[in-house]
Amino acid sequence: MASSEKSAKGKVTGSAGRFGCRYGRFVRKRVAEMEKISRADHLCPKCDTMSVQRRGTGIWECRKCGFKFAGGAYQPETPALRVALRAIDRTNVVEGKTQ
């Protein structure tokens, strides 16, 4: 007996839809996720507004204050930077330095 509801064959791939059926589903999915993150607005480390955009590979710029800085290729704050900042904060707390 057939179901009365039909389900979709697959998800819409978003920006990776330009690849059509090439390169495989998981590669297209990863590309779509990466492009979604890199094209989104991010938080400016200087003026704390959601106005940082990617200008090139690893180059990020705030549209409001004009602050330009280097970051990751696809996101301004990489996981390695987060680990380093946590370690710096921990050493400042141990030494008794506060901001």
C-alpha distances in whole Angstrom, upper triangle without the diagonal:
4,7,9,12,13,16,19,19,23,26,28,31,34,37,36,34,37,36,33,31,34,36,32,30,32,36,35,33,37,39,37,38,41,42,41,43,46,46,45,49,50,53,57,59,62,61,58,56,52,54,54,52,52,55,55,54,55,57,56,58,58,58,60,63,63,62,61,60,59,56,53,51,48,49,52,52,51,50,53,55,54,55,58,59,58,60,63,62,63,66,67,66,68,71,71,71,69,68
4,6,9,9,12,15,16,20,22,25,28,31,34,33,30,34,33,30,28,31,33,30,27,30,33,32,30,34,36,34,35,38,39,37,40,43,42,42,45,47,50,53,56,59,58,55,53,49,51,51,49,49,52,51,51,52,54,53,54,55,54,57,59,59,59,58,57,56,53,50,48,45,46,49,50,48,48,51,53,51,53,56,56,55,58,61,60,60,64,65,64,66,69,69,69,67,66
4,5,7,10,13,15,18,20,23,26,28,32,31,29,32,32,29,28,31,32,29,26,28,32,30,29,32,34,32,32,36,36,35,37,40,40,39,42,44,47,50,53,56,55,52,49,46,48,48,46,46,49,49,48,50,51,50,52,52,52,54,56,56,56,56,55,53,50,47,46,43,43,47,47,46,45,49,50,49,50,53,54,53,56,58,57,58,61,62,61,63,66,66,66,63,63
4,7,10,13,16,18,20,23,26,28,32,31,29,32,32,29,28,32,33,30,28,30,33,31,29,33,34,32,33,36,36,35,37,40,39,39,42,44,46,50,52,55,54,51,49,45,47,47,46,46,49,49,49,50,51,50,51,51,51,53,56,56,56,55,55,54,50,48,46,43,44,47,47,47,46,50,51,49,51,54,54,53,56,59,58,58,62,63,62,64,67,67,66,64,63
4,7,10,13,15,17,19,22,24,28,28,26,29,29,26,26,29,30,27,24,27,29,27,26,29,31,28,29,33,33,31,34,36,36,35,38,40,43,46,49,52,50,47,45,42,43,43,42,42,45,45,45,46,47,46,48,47,47,49,52,52,52,51,51,50,47,44,43,39,40,43,43,43,42,46,47,46,47,51,51,50,53,55,54,55,58,59,59,61,64,63,62,60,59
4,7,9,12,14,16,20,22,25,25,22,26,26,23,22,25,27,24,21,23,26,24,23,27,28,25,27,30,30,29,32,34,33,33,36,38,41,45,47,50,49,46,44,40,41,42,40,40,43,43,42,44,45,44,46,46,45,47,50,50,50,49,49,48,45,42,40,37,38,41,42,41,41,44,46,44,46,49,49,49,52,54,53,54,57,58,58,60,63,63,61,59,58
4,6,9,11,13,16,19,22,22,20,23,23,20,19,23,24,21,18,20,23,21,19,23,24,22,23,27,27,25,28,31,30,30,33,35,38,42,44,47,46,43,41,37,38,39,37,37,40,39,39,40,42,41,42,42,42,44,47,47,47,46,45,44,41,38,37,33,34,38,38,37,37,40,42,40,42,45,45,45,48,50,49,50,54,55,54,56,59,59,58,56,55
4,6,7,10,13,15,19,18,16,19,19,17,16,19,21,18,15,17,20,18,17,20,21,19,20,24,24,22,25,28,27,27,31,33,36,39,42,45,44,41,39,35,36,36,34,34,36,36,36,37,39,38,39,40,40,42,45,44,44,43,43,41,38,36,34,30,32,35,36,35,35,38,40,39,40,43,44,44,46,48,48,49,52,53,53,55,58,58,57,55,53
4,7,10,12,15,18,17,15,18,17,14,13,16,18,15,12,15,18,16,15,19,20,18,20,23,23,22,25,28,27,28,31,33,37,40,42,45,45,42,40,36,37,36,34,34,36,35,35,36,38,38,40,40,40,43,45,45,45,43,42,41,38,35,33,30,31,35,35,34,34,37,39,38,40,43,43,43,46,48,48,49,52,53,53,55,58,58,57,55,54
4,7,9,12,15,13,12,15,15,13,12,15,15,13,10,12,14,12,11,15,16,14,16,19,19,19,22,24,24,24,28,30,33,36,38,41,41,38,36,33,33,33,31,30,32,32,31,33,34,34,36,37,37,39,42,41,41,39,39,37,34,31,29,26,27,31,32,31,31,34,35,35,36,39,40,40,42,45,44,46,48,50,50,52,54,55,53,51,50
4,6,9,12,11,10,14,14,13,13,15,16,13,10,12,14,11,9,13,14,12,13,16,16,15,18,21,20,21,24,26,29,33,35,38,37,35,33,29,30,29,27,27,29,29,28,30,31,31,32,33,33,36,38,38,38,36,35,34,31,28,26,23,24,28,29,28,28,31,33,32,34,37,37,37,40,42,42,43,46,47,47,49,51,52,50,48,47
4,6,9,9,7,11,12,11,12,14,15,14,11,13,14,10,10,13,13,10,12,15,14,13,17,19,18,19,22,25,28,31,34,36,36,33,31,27,28,27,25,24,27,27,27,28,29,29,30,31,31,33,36,35,35,34,34,32,30,27,25,22,23,27,28,27,28,31,32,32,34,37,37,37,40,42,42,43,46,47,47,49,52,52,50,48,46
4,6,6,5,9,9,9,11,12,13,11,9,10,11,7,6,10,9,7,9,12,11,11,14,16,15,17,20,23,26,29,31,34,34,32,29,26,26,25,22,22,24,23,23,25,26,26,28,29,29,32,34,33,33,31,31,29,27,24,22,18,20,24,25,24,25,28,30,29,31,34,34,35,38,39,39,41,44,44,45,47,49,50,48,46,44
4,5,6,8,10,11,13,14,15,14,12,13,13,9,9,11,10,6,9,11,9,9,12,14,13,14,18,20,24,26,29,32,31,29,27,23,23,22,19,19,21,21,21,23,24,23,25,26,25,28,31,30,30,29,28,27,25,22,20,17,19,22,24,24,25,28,29,29,31,33,33,34,37,38,38,40,43,43,44,47,48,49,47,45,43
4,5,7,9,11,13,14,14,15,13,14,12,9,9,11,8,6,9,10,7,8,12,12,11,13,16,19,23,25,28,30,30,28,26,22,21,20,17,16,18,18,18,20,21,21,22,24,23,27,29,28,28,26,26,25,23,20,18,15,17,20,22,22,24,27,27,28,30,32,32,34,36,37,38,40,42,43,44,46,48,48,46,44,42
4,5,6,8,10,10,10,11,10,11,9,5,7,9,6,5,9,10,9,10,13,13,13,16,19,21,25,27,30,33,33,31,29,25,24,23,20,18,20,19,19,21,23,23,25,26,26,30,32,30,30,28,28,26,24,21,18,15,18,21,23,23,24,27,28,28,31,33,33,34,37,38,39,41,43,44,45,47,48,49,47,45,44
4,5,6,8,10,11,11,10,12,11,8,9,12,10,8,12,14,12,13,16,17,16,18,22,24,28,30,33,35,35,33,31,27,27,26,23,21,23,22,22,25,26,26,28,29,29,32,34,33,33,31,31,29,27,25,22,19,21,25,27,26,28,30,32,32,34,36,37,38,40,42,42,44,46,47,48,50,52,53,51,49,47
4,5,9,9,11,13,13,15,13,9,12,14,11,10,14,15,13,14,18,17,16,19,23,25,29,31,33,36,36,34,32,28,27,26,22,21,22,21,21,24,25,25,27,29,28,32,34,32,33,31,30,29,27,25,21,19,22,25,28,27,29,31,32,33,35,37,38,39,41,43,43,45,47,48,49,52,53,54,52,50,48
4,6,6,8,9,10,12,10,8,11,12,10,11,14,15,14,16,19,18,18,21,25,27,30,32,35,37,38,36,34,30,29,28,24,22,23,22,21,24,26,27,29,31,31,34,36,34,34,32,31,30,28,25,21,20,23,26,28,27,29,31,32,33,35,37,38,39,41,42,43,45,47,48,49,51,53,54,52,51,49
4,6,9,9,10,13,12,9,12,14,13,13,16,17,16,18,21,21,21,23,27,29,33,35,38,40,40,39,36,33,32,30,27,26,27,25,25,28,29,30,32,34,34,37,39,37,38,35,35,33,31,28,25,23,26,29,31,30,31,34,35,36,38,40,40,42,44,45,46,48,50,51,52,54,56,57,55,53,51
4,7,7,8,11,11,9,12,14,14,14,17,19,18,20,23,23,23,26,29,31,35,37,39,42,43,41,39,35,34,33,30,28,29,28,27,29,31,32,34,36,36,40,42,40,40,38,37,35,32,29,26,24,27,31,32,31,32,34,36,36,38,40,41,42,44,46,47,48,50,52,53,54,56,57,56,54,53
4,6,8,11,9,8,12,14,12,14,17,18,17,20,22,22,23,25,29,31,34,36,38,41,42,40,38,35,34,32,29,27,28,26,25,27,30,31,33,35,36,39,41,39,39,36,35,33,31,27,24,23,26,29,31,29,30,32,34,35,36,38,40,41,43,44,45,47,49,50,51,53,55,56,54,53,52
4,7,8,6,7,10,11,11,13,15,16,16,19,21,21,22,24,28,29,33,35,37,40,40,39,37,34,33,31,28,25,27,24,23,25,28,29,32,34,35,38,40,38,37,35,33,31,28,25,22,20,24,27,28,26,27,29,31,32,33,35,37,38,39,41,43,44,46,47,48,50,52,53,51,50,49
4,6,6,6,9,10,11,12,15,16,17,19,21,21,23,25,28,30,33,35,37,40,41,39,37,34,34,32,29,27,29,27,25,27,29,30,33,35,36,39,41,39,38,36,34,32,29,26,23,21,24,28,29,27,27,29,31,32,33,35,37,37,39,41,42,43,45,47,48,49,51,53,51,50,49
4,6,5,6,9,10,11,12,14,15,16,19,20,21,23,26,28,31,34,35,39,39,37,35,32,32,30,28,26,28,26,25,27,29,30,32,34,35,38,40,38,37,35,34,31,29,25,23,21,23,27,27,25,26,28,30,30,32,34,35,36,38,40,41,42,44,46,46,48,50,51,50,48,47
4,5,5,6,9,10,11,12,14,15,17,18,20,21,25,26,29,31,33,36,37,35,33,30,30,28,26,24,27,25,23,24,27,28,30,32,33,36,38,37,35,33,31,29,26,22,20,18,20,24,24,22,22,25,27,27,28,31,32,32,34,36,37,38,40,42,43,44,46,48,46,45,44
4,5,5,6,9,10,11,12,14,16,16,18,20,24,25,28,30,32,35,36,34,32,29,29,27,24,22,24,22,20,22,24,25,28,30,31,35,36,34,33,31,29,27,24,20,18,16,19,22,23,21,21,23,26,26,27,30,31,32,34,36,37,38,40,42,43,44,46,47,46,45,43
4,5,5,6,9,10,11,12,14,15,16,18,22,23,27,29,31,34,35,33,31,27,27,25,23,21,23,21,20,22,24,25,27,29,30,33,35,33,33,30,29,27,24,21,18,16,18,22,23,22,23,25,27,27,29,31,32,33,35,37,38,39,41,43,44,45,47,48,47,45,44
4,5,5,6,9,10,11,13,14,15,17,20,22,25,28,29,33,33,31,29,26,26,24,22,21,23,22,20,22,24,24,27,28,29,32,34,33,32,30,28,26,23,20,18,15,17,21,22,20,21,23,25,25,27,29,30,31,33,35,35,37,39,40,41,43,45,46,44,43,42
4,5,5,6,9,10,11,12,14,16,19,20,23,25,27,30,31,29,28,24,24,22,20,18,21,19,18,19,21,21,24,26,27,30,32,30,29,27,25,23,20,17,15,12,14,18,19,17,17,20,22,22,23,26,27,28,30,32,32,34,36,37,38,40,42,43,41,40,39
4,6,5,6,8,10,10,12,14,18,19,22,24,26,29,30,28,27,23,23,21,18,16,18,17,15,17,19,20,22,24,25,28,30,28,28,25,24,22,19,16,13,11,13,17,18,17,18,21,22,23,25,27,28,29,31,33,33,35,37,38,39,41,43,44,42,41,39
4,6,5,6,9,10,11,12,16,17,21,24,26,29,29,27,25,21,21,20,17,16,18,18,17,18,20,20,22,23,24,27,29,28,27,25,25,23,20,17,15,12,14,17,19,18,19,22,23,24,26,28,28,29,32,33,34,36,38,39,40,42,44,44,42,41,39
4,6,5,6,9,10,11,14,15,19,21,23,26,27,24,23,19,20,18,16,15,18,18,17,17,19,19,21,22,23,26,28,27,26,24,23,21,18,15,14,10,12,15,16,15,16,19,20,20,22,25,25,26,28,30,30,32,34,35,36,38,40,41,39,37,36
4,5,5,6,9,10,13,14,17,20,21,24,25,23,22,19,18,16,14,12,15,14,13,14,16,16,18,20,21,24,26,24,23,21,20,18,15,12,10,7,9,12,14,13,14,17,18,18,21,23,23,24,27,28,29,31,33,34,35,37,38,39,37,36,34
4,5,5,6,8,12,13,17,19,21,24,25,23,21,17,17,15,12,11,13,13,12,14,15,15,17,18,19,22,24,23,22,20,20,18,16,13,11,8,10,13,15,15,17,20,20,21,23,25,25,27,29,30,31,33,35,36,37,39,41,41,39,37,35
4,6,5,6,10,12,15,18,20,23,23,21,19,15,15,14,12,12,15,15,15,16,17,15,17,18,19,21,24,23,22,21,20,19,17,15,13,9,10,13,15,15,17,20,20,20,23,25,25,26,29,30,30,32,35,35,36,38,40,40,38,36,34
4,6,5,8,9,12,15,17,20,21,18,17,13,14,12,10,10,14,14,13,13,14,13,15,16,17,20,21,21,20,18,17,16,13,11,11,7,7,10,11,12,14,17,17,17,20,21,21,22,25,26,26,29,31,31,32,35,36,37,34,33,31
4,6,8,9,12,14,16,19,20,18,17,13,13,10,8,7,10,10,10,10,11,10,12,14,15,18,20,18,17,16,15,14,11,10,8,5,6,8,11,12,15,17,17,17,20,22,21,23,26,26,27,29,31,32,33,35,37,37,35,33,31
4,7,9,13,15,17,20,20,18,16,12,11,10,7,7,10,11,12,13,13,11,12,13,14,17,19,18,18,16,16,16,14,13,12,9,9,11,14,15,18,21,20,20,24,25,24,26,29,29,29,32,34,34,35,38,39,39,37,35,32
4,6,10,13,16,18,17,15,13,9,9,8,7,9,12,14,15,14,14,12,13,12,13,15,18,17,17,16,17,17,15,14,13,10,9,11,13,15,17,20,19,19,23,24,23,24,28,28,28,30,33,32,33,36,37,37,35,32,30
4,7,9,13,15,14,12,9,6,5,5,6,9,12,14,16,15,14,10,10,9,10,12,14,14,14,14,15,16,14,14,15,12,10,10,12,15,18,20,19,18,22,23,21,23,27,26,26,29,31,30,31,35,35,35,32,30,27
4,6,9,12,12,9,8,5,6,5,7,9,13,15,15,14,13,9,10,9,11,12,13,14,13,13,13,13,12,12,14,11,8,8,9,12,15,17,15,15,19,20,18,20,23,22,22,25,27,27,28,31,32,31,29,26,24
4,6,9,8,6,5,4,6,6,9,12,15,17,18,15,14,11,10,9,11,11,12,13,12,13,12,14,12,14,16,14,11,9,10,13,15,17,15,14,18,18,16,18,21,20,20,23,25,24,25,28,29,28,26,23,20
4,5,6,5,5,6,6,6,9,12,14,16,17,15,13,9,8,6,9,9,9,10,8,10,10,12,12,14,16,15,12,9,10,14,17,18,15,15,19,18,16,18,21,20,19,23,24,23,25,28,28,28,25,22,19
4,6,6,8,10,10,9,12,14,16,18,18,15,14,11,10,9,12,12,11,12,9,10,9,12,11,14,17,16,13,10,10,13,16,16,13,13,16,16,13,16,18,16,16,20,21,19,21,24,24,24,21,19,16
4,6,8,11,11,10,14,16,17,19,20,17,15,12,11,9,12,10,8,10,7,10,10,13,14,17,20,19,16,13,13,17,19,20,16,17,20,18,16,18,21,18,18,22,23,21,23,26,25,25,21,19,15
4,6,9,9,10,14,17,18,21,22,20,17,14,12,9,11,8,7,10,9,12,13,16,16,19,22,21,18,15,16,19,22,23,19,19,22,21,18,21,23,21,20,24,25,23,25,28,28,27,23,21,17
4,7,9,10,13,16,18,21,22,19,18,14,13,10,12,10,10,12,11,14,14,17,16,18,21,20,16,14,14,18,19,21,18,17,20,20,17,19,22,20,19,23,24,22,23,27,27,26,23,20,17
4,6,8,11,15,17,20,21,19,17,14,12,8,9,8,9,12,11,14,15,17,17,19,21,19,16,14,15,19,21,23,20,19,23,23,20,22,25,24,23,26,28,26,27,31,31,30,27,24,21
4,6,9,12,15,18,20,18,16,12,11,8,9,9,11,13,13,14,15,17,16,17,18,16,13,12,14,17,19,22,19,18,22,23,20,22,25,25,24,27,29,28,29,32,33,32,29,26,23
4,6,10,12,16,17,16,14,10,8,5,6,6,9,10,10,12,13,15,15,17,17,16,13,12,14,18,20,22,20,20,24,24,22,24,27,26,26,29,31,29,31,34,35,34,31,28,25
4,7,9,12,14,12,10,6,5,4,6,8,10,9,9,9,10,12,11,13,14,12,10,8,11,15,18,19,17,18,21,21,20,22,25,24,24,27,29,28,30,33,33,33,30,27,25
4,6,9,11,11,9,6,6,6,7,11,12,11,11,10,11,12,11,12,12,10,9,9,12,15,18,20,18,19,23,23,22,24,27,26,27,30,31,31,32,35,36,36,33,31,28
4,6,8,8,6,5,6,9,10,14,15,12,12,10,10,10,9,10,9,8,8,8,12,14,17,19,17,19,22,22,22,24,27,26,27,30,31,31,33,36,36,37,34,32,29
4,7,8,5,6,7,10,11,14,15,12,12,9,10,10,11,12,10,10,11,11,15,16,20,21,20,22,25,24,24,27,29,28,29,32,33,33,35,38,38,38,35,34,31
4,6,5,7,10,13,14,18,18,15,14,11,11,10,10,10,8,9,11,11,15,16,19,20,19,21,24,24,24,27,29,28,30,32,33,33,36,38,38,39,36,35,32
4,6,8,12,15,17,20,20,18,16,13,11,9,9,8,5,7,10,10,13,13,17,17,17,19,22,21,22,25,26,26,28,31,31,32,34,36,37,38,35,34,32
4,7,10,14,16,19,19,16,14,11,8,5,5,5,4,7,8,7,10,10,14,14,13,16,18,18,18,22,23,23,24,27,28,28,31,32,33,34,31,30,28
4,7,11,13,16,15,12,11,7,6,5,6,8,8,9,10,8,11,13,17,17,15,18,20,20,20,23,24,24,25,28,29,29,31,33,33,34,31,30,28
4,7,10,12,12,10,8,6,5,6,7,9,9,10,9,7,10,13,16,17,15,17,20,19,19,22,24,23,24,27,28,28,30,32,33,33,30,28,26
4,6,9,9,6,6,4,6,9,10,13,13,13,12,10,13,16,19,20,18,19,23,22,21,24,26,24,25,29,30,29,31,34,34,34,30,29,25
4,5,6,5,5,6,9,12,13,15,16,15,13,11,14,17,20,22,19,20,23,23,21,24,26,25,25,28,30,28,30,33,33,33,30,27,24
4,6,6,8,9,12,15,16,18,18,18,16,14,17,20,24,25,22,23,27,26,25,27,30,28,28,32,33,32,34,37,37,36,33,30,27
4,6,8,11,14,17,18,20,21,20,18,16,19,22,25,27,24,24,28,27,25,27,30,28,28,31,33,31,32,36,36,35,31,29,25
4,6,9,12,16,17,20,21,21,19,16,18,22,25,26,22,23,27,26,23,26,28,26,26,30,31,29,31,34,33,33,29,27,23
4,6,10,13,15,18,19,19,18,15,18,21,24,25,22,23,27,25,23,27,29,27,27,31,31,30,32,35,34,34,30,28,25
4,7,10,12,16,17,18,16,13,15,18,21,22,18,20,23,22,20,23,25,23,23,27,28,26,29,31,31,31,27,25,22
4,7,10,13,14,15,14,11,13,16,20,20,17,19,22,21,19,23,25,23,24,27,28,27,29,32,31,32,28,27,24
4,7,10,12,13,12,9,11,13,17,16,14,16,19,17,16,20,21,20,21,24,25,24,27,29,29,29,26,25,22
4,7,9,11,10,7,9,11,14,14,12,14,17,15,15,19,20,19,21,24,24,24,27,29,29,30,27,26,24
4,7,8,7,4,6,7,11,11,9,12,14,13,14,17,18,18,19,22,23,23,26,28,28,29,26,25,23
4,6,5,5,6,6,9,10,9,12,14,14,15,17,19,19,21,23,24,25,27,29,30,31,29,28,26
4,6,7,9,9,12,13,13,15,17,18,19,21,23,23,25,27,28,29,31,33,34,35,32,31,30
4,7,9,9,12,13,13,15,18,18,19,21,23,24,25,27,29,29,31,33,34,35,33,32,30
4,6,6,10,12,11,12,15,16,16,18,20,21,22,24,26,26,28,30,31,32,30,28,26
4,6,10,11,10,11,14,14,14,16,19,19,19,22,24,24,26,28,29,29,27,25,23
4,7,8,6,7,10,11,10,13,15,15,16,19,20,21,22,25,26,26,24,23,21
4,5,5,7,9,10,11,13,15,15,17,19,20,21,23,25,26,27,25,24,23
4,5,5,6,9,10,11,13,14,15,17,19,20,21,23,25,26,24,24,23
4,5,5,6,9,10,11,12,14,15,17,19,20,21,23,25,23,23,22
4,5,5,6,9,10,10,12,14,15,16,18,20,21,22,21,20,19
4,5,5,6,9,10,11,12,14,15,17,18,20,21,19,19,18
4,6,5,6,9,10,11,13,14,16,17,19,20,19,19,19
4,5,5,6,9,10,11,12,14,15,17,18,17,17,17
4,5,5,6,9,10,11,12,14,15,16,15,14,14
4,5,5,6,9,10,11,12,14,15,14,14,14
4,5,5,6,9,10,11,12,14,14,14,15
4,5,5,6,9,10,11,12,11,11,12
4,6,5,6,9,10,11,9,9,10
4,5,5,6,9,10,10,11,13
4,5,5,6,8,9,10,13
4,6,5,6,5,7,9
4,5,5,6,7,10
4,5,8,10,13
4,6,9,12
4,6,10
4,7
4
